[in-house]
């Protein structure tokens, strides 16, 4: 059986933190955002708050996944009748 605990060095964590920051910084530059400290990108997600990118219940009602589920239920009941 494999040993599940793996010892990872600080260099390993530094490498992946740098990789994540670079990827998110590139996305931010494409949107034209300016961030004072690049380290803010180390954790968390990058969200665009425009109407097309966000899928919030208060804006669109139900999420798209719920609309699909409801449509499938309607189709199912139509087939039974």
Residue pairs with C-beta under 8 A, 6 or more apart in sequence:
17 42
20 41
20 42
21 38
21 39
21 41
21 42
24 41
24 46
25 35
25 38
25 41
27 46
28 34
28 35
28 41
28 46
31 48
35 41
47 53
47 54
48 54
51 59
55 63
55 64
57 63
62 70
